[in-house]
Amino acid sequence: MRAVWRNTVIAESDHTTVVDGYTYFPADTVDERYLRSSSRHTTCPWKGTASYFDVVVDDHVNAGAAWTYPQPSDRAAPLVGGRIGFWRGVKIERGDGEQRPGRLARLLGRS
């Protein structure tokens, strides 16, 4: 799987997980050159507190488009621990270039 924004591969891995409709990549498969720490944090009742990153390609910034759970709950740790998720226009594609349907498309049955 690949995470792509502005025709740039941000992450690529054969070992992704899907949780709550979002694809998570192992942190060591994400190209950190395209991530910039954000001050944004949110809390998920079962996963814990998320820390966000802006995805930056050239001079273009996609604010808060990636996140991780630095200290996930015990229940979520096997799924999201040490992983980074993407949204806000970051496309998740198979290695063959085929796009994986977004969460809304899946909910609407357009997968």
C-alpha positions in Angstrom: 0.0 0.0 0.0 1.1 3.6 -0.6 0.0 6.9 0.9 0.3 9.6 -1.9 -0.3 13.3 -1.8 0.5 15.7 -4.7 1.9 12.8 -6.7 4.5 12.1 -4.0 4.7 8.8 -2.1 4.7 9.6 1.6 4.6 6.0 2.8 4.8 2.6 1.4 4.4 -0.8 3.1 3.1 -4.4 2.7 2.3 -4.3 6.4 -0.5 -1.8 6.9 -3.5 -2.1 9.2 -7.0 -0.7 8.8 -8.7 0.6 11.9 -12.0 2.5 11.9 -11.7 2.8 8.1 -8.2 4.4 8.1 -5.0 2.8 6.9 -2.1 2.9 9.2 1.5 2.5 8.0 4.4 1.3 10.2 6.3 4.5 11.2 9.5 3.3 9.7 7.9 3.1 6.3 6.9 6.8 6.3 9.2 9.3 4.6 9.7 11.8 7.5 10.9 14.4 5.0 7.2 15.1 4.3 6.0 15.3 7.9 6.1 18.3 10.1 5.0 18.1 13.8 1.7 19.9 14.6 0.4 21.1 17.9 -2.9 19.4 17.2 -4.1 16.6 19.5 -7.3 14.7 19.7 -8.6 11.9 21.9 -10.3 8.7 20.8 -12.2 6.9 23.5 -10.6 3.6 22.8 -7.3 4.4 21.1 -6.0 7.2 23.2 -4.5 10.6 22.4 -3.5 11.3 18.8 -0.6 13.6 17.8 -0.8 15.1 14.4 1.6 16.0 11.6 1.2 18.3 8.6 2.1 16.7 5.3 4.4 19.0 3.4 5.3 18.6 -0.3 7.4 21.4 -1.9 5.7 24.5 -0.6 2.2 22.9 -0.2 1.0 22.1 3.3 -1.8 19.6 4.2 -2.4 20.6 7.8 -3.0 17.7 10.2 -3.2 15.1 7.4 -1.3 12.4 9.4 -1.4 11.2 13.0 -0.1 8.7 15.4 -0.9 7.5 18.9 2.4 7.8 20.8 0.9 6.0 23.8 -2.1 4.0 22.6 -4.4 2.2 25.0 -3.5 -1.4 25.7 -6.5 -2.5 23.6 -5.4 -0.4 20.5 -1.6 -0.8 20.8 -1.4 -4.0 18.7 -3.3 -2.2 15.9 -2.0 1.4 15.9 1.1 1.4 18.1 4.1 2.6 16.1 2.0 3.4 13.1 0.9 6.6 11.2 -2.5 7.1 9.6 -3.5 9.5 6.9 -6.5 11.5 5.7 -7.5 14.9 4.3 -6.8 14.1 0.7 -3.8 11.7 1.1 -4.7 8.9 -1.2 -4.2 5.3 -0.1 -3.3 3.2 -3.1 -2.3 -0.4 -3.7 1.2 -1.0 -5.0 -0.3 -1.4 -8.5 -1.6 2.2 -8.3 -5.2 1.3 -7.8 -6.9 3.6 -5.2 -8.4 2.1 -2.1 -11.9 3.5 -1.7 -12.2 6.2 1.0 -14.1 5.7 4.2 -17.1 7.7 2.9 -17.2 5.8 -0.4 -17.2 2.5 1.6 -20.0 3.7 3.9 -22.1 4.7 0.8 -21.4 1.3 -0.8 -19.3 2.8 -3.6 -16.2 0.7 -3.1 
